[in-house]
C-alpha cells in the first residue's frame, strides 16, 4: 500500500523535540526520507530511531541562525538524497517572558536569528532544488501571536509576524511561475514543548483554554506537505479551524 510521502525527501528544522519531532515521526511513517536539523545530534537520532530506516535518514547538527551552517546542511542533504521536496521550518526559540522594556538586545537578536533569519536561510537554499524539480512544499510554523500580539512575549510575537510576511511574500513571488511550489504557514496554538517550560506548570497551563500535544498538530503539517497541484499558497492556517 502506497504511503502519502513515498519518494519524497523532507527537511525539518527543530526536529529534536516538540512539533518538529512529532512531524519527523509522522513523515517517516508515511514513507519520507528525512533530513533532520537541530542543535543536538543525539536528540535527532533518538526522535526517529524506531520509525526511520538508516538509509532514509540524515541527521545534521545545525545552527539555523548561521547562514554557512544552513548552506552546508542543505548541500549535505542534496548530496545524500538528490532532491528536496518538503521543508518544514519548525525550529524556534522563545525568549523569557517579560516586559519589552526589560528585553535585552541580545535576546531580540537571538530570537530573530533563529525564528526569522533561520527560516529565510533555509527557504533561500532549498528553493533552487525545488525550482529545478518543479515541485516543492514549504511550511513555516508560526503563532497566533503574530496577529494578536502577546504581552510578555513581544519579541516572539514579532518574529512570527515577520515569518508570516515572508510566507505570503514568497508565495506571491512563486505564483504564476509555472512551478508547483506551495508556501504556507501553520499556527499550531499553544503546545506542550521544551520551548515553553511553563507548559509543565499546571497553574500556567490552566491560564490557556486549549493546550495541545505536538502529536495532535503534526497531521496538519502532513496535510500541508501533501497539498495537490493547484492547492492554496500564501495562507496562514490555524490548527483546529476549517481549511
C-alpha positions in Angstrom: 0.0 0.0 0.0 1.4 3.4 -1.0 2.1 5.8 1.7 1.5 9.6 1.4 5.2 10.6 1.3 6.8 7.7 -0.6 9.5 9.0 -2.8 9.6 12.4 -1.0 12.5 14.0 0.9 11.7 16.3 3.8 13.9 18.8 5.5 12.7 19.5 9.1 14.3 22.0 11.4 13.9 21.8 15.1 13.3 18.1 14.7 14.8 17.0 18.1 11.7 18.0 20.2 8.2 19.3 20.2 6.3 19.7 16.9 9.4 19.1 14.8 10.0 15.7 16.4 6.3 14.7 16.1 6.4 15.8 12.4 9.5 13.8 11.7 8.0 10.7 13.2 4.8 11.1 11.2 6.6 11.9 7.9 8.8 8.8 8.4 5.8 6.6 9.0 4.3 7.9 5.7 7.5 7.0 3.8 9.5 10.2 3.6 13.3 10.2 3.6 14.3 12.7 6.3 17.0 15.4 6.7 16.6 16.4 10.3 18.3 19.6 11.6 18.8 20.6 15.2 21.5 21.6 17.7 21.8 18.1 19.3 22.5 15.1 17.2 21.5 12.7 20.0 18.1 14.2 20.2 17.6 14.0 16.4 18.6 10.4 16.3 16.5 9.4 19.3 13.5 11.1 17.8 13.0 8.7 14.9 15.3 5.7 15.6 12.3 3.3 15.8 10.5 4.6 12.7 13.1 5.8 10.1 15.4 3.3 8.5 19.1 4.4 8.4 19.2 4.6 4.6 16.3 7.1 4.7 17.7 9.3 7.4 20.3 12.1 7.7 20.7 14.0 11.0 22.7 17.2 11.0 23.8 19.4 13.9 22.9 22.8 12.5 22.5 26.3 14.0 20.0 27.6 11.5 20.8 31.2 12.6 24.2 30.7 10.9 24.0 31.0 7.1 27.1 28.9 6.4 25.7 26.2 8.7 22.5 26.1 6.7 24.3 26.1 3.4 26.3 23.1 4.5 23.3 21.3 5.7 21.3 21.7 2.5 24.3 20.7 0.4 24.8 17.5 2.5 21.1 16.7 2.2 21.2 17.1 -1.6 24.3 15.0 -1.8 22.7 12.2 0.1 19.2 12.2 -1.4 19.5 14.2 -4.6 16.2 16.2 -4.1 14.3 18.4 -1.6 10.5 18.1 -1.8 9.4 19.4 1.5 10.7 22.0 4.0 9.2 22.4 7.5 10.6 25.3 9.4 9.8 24.3 12.9 12.8 25.5 14.8 12.2 28.5 17.1 13.2 29.9 20.4 11.0 31.6 22.9 12.7 34.4 24.9 11.9 34.6 28.6 8.6 36.1 29.4 8.9 39.7 30.5 8.1 43.3 29.7 9.5 44.7 26.5 11.5 47.3 28.4 13.4 44.5 30.1 14.1 42.6 26.9 17.8 42.8 26.1 19.1 43.5 22.6 20.8 40.1 22.7 17.5 38.3 23.4 16.0 40.2 20.5 18.8 39.3 18.1 18.9 35.6 19.1 15.2 35.3 18.6 15.2 36.9 15.2 18.3 34.9 14.1 16.6 31.6 14.7 12.9 32.4 14.1 13.3 34.6 11.1 16.7 34.5 9.6 17.0 30.7 10.0 13.7 30.2 8.2 14.8 32.6 5.4 18.2 30.9 5.0 16.5 27.5 4.7 13.9 28.7 2.2 16.6 30.5 0.2 18.8 27.5 0.0 16.2 24.8 -0.8 14.4 26.8 -3.5 16.8 26.2 -6.3 16.4 22.5 -6.0 12.7 22.8 -5.8 12.5 25.1 -8.8 14.7 22.8 -10.8 12.4 19.8 -10.0 9.3 21.9 -10.5 7.9 20.8 -7.2 8.0 21.8 -3.5 6.0 22.3 -0.3 7.3 24.8 2.2 5.6 25.1 5.6 6.5 27.6 8.2 5.4 27.1 11.8 4.0 30.4 13.1 1.9 31.5 16.0 -1.5 33.2 16.6 0.5 35.8 18.5 1.8 37.1 15.2 -1.6 38.7 14.6 -2.9 39.1 18.1 0.3 40.2 20.0 1.3 38.7 23.3 2.0 40.8 26.4 5.2 39.5 27.9 6.2 37.7 24.7 6.5 40.7 22.3 9.8 39.6 20.8 8.5 36.1 19.9 5.3 37.6 18.5 7.3 40.0 16.3 9.4 37.2 14.9 6.3 35.2 13.9 4.7 38.3 12.3 7.9 38.6 10.2 7.6 34.9 9.3 4.0 35.3 8.2 5.1 38.1 5.9 7.9 36.0 4.5 5.4 33.2 3.8 3.0 35.4 1.9 5.7 37.2 0.0 7.4 34.1 -1.2 4.1 32.6 -2.2 3.4 35.7 -4.2 6.7 35.5 -5.9 6.1 31.9 -7.0 2.5 32.4 -8.1 2.3 32.1 -11.9 5.9 31.0 -12.2 4.9 27.6 -13.7 6.5 25.6 -10.8 4.4 23.6 -8.4 5.8 25.1 -5.2 3.3 26.0 -2.4 4.3 28.1 0.6 2.1 28.2 3.7 2.2 28.6 7.4 0.6 26.7 10.3 -0.3 28.3 13.6 -0.5 25.3 16.0 -1.8 27.1 19.1 -0.2 26.6 22.5 1.6 23.3 22.8 3.4 21.4 25.5 7.1 21.5 24.5 10.6 22.1 25.7 10.5 25.6 24.2 7.7 26.5 26.6 8.9 25.4 30.0 5.9 27.0 31.7 3.8 24.3 29.9 4.9 21.9 32.6 3.4 24.1 35.3 -0.2 23.1 35.9 -1.1 26.7 37.1 0.4 28.1 33.9 -1.4 25.6 31.7 -4.7 26.5 33.4 -4.4 30.0 32.1 -4.7 28.7 28.5 -8.0 27.3 27.3 -6.6 24.6 24.9 -3.0 23.3 25.4 -2.2 20.7 22.8 0.3 17.9 22.4 2.5 18.1 19.3 1.2 14.8 18.1 -2.2 16.4 17.7 -0.9 19.1 15.4 1.5 17.1 13.2 -1.2 15.8 10.9 -1.9 19.4 9.8 1.7 19.6 8.6 1.3 16.4 6.7 -1.8 17.7 5.1 0.1 20.9 4.0 3.0 18.8 2.8 0.7 16.8 0.6 -1.4 19.6 -0.9 -2.2 18.8 -4.6 -1.0 20.7 -7.6 -3.0 23.9 -7.7 -3.5 23.9 -3.9 -3.6 27.1 -1.9 -0.4 29.0 -1.2 0.4 32.0 0.9 -2.2 31.1 3.6 -1.7 31.2 7.3 -3.9 28.3 8.7 -4.7 27.7 12.3 -4.9 24.3 13.9 -8.5 23.4 14.9 -10.1 25.7 12.3 -11.5 24.5 9.0 -9.3 25.0 5.9 
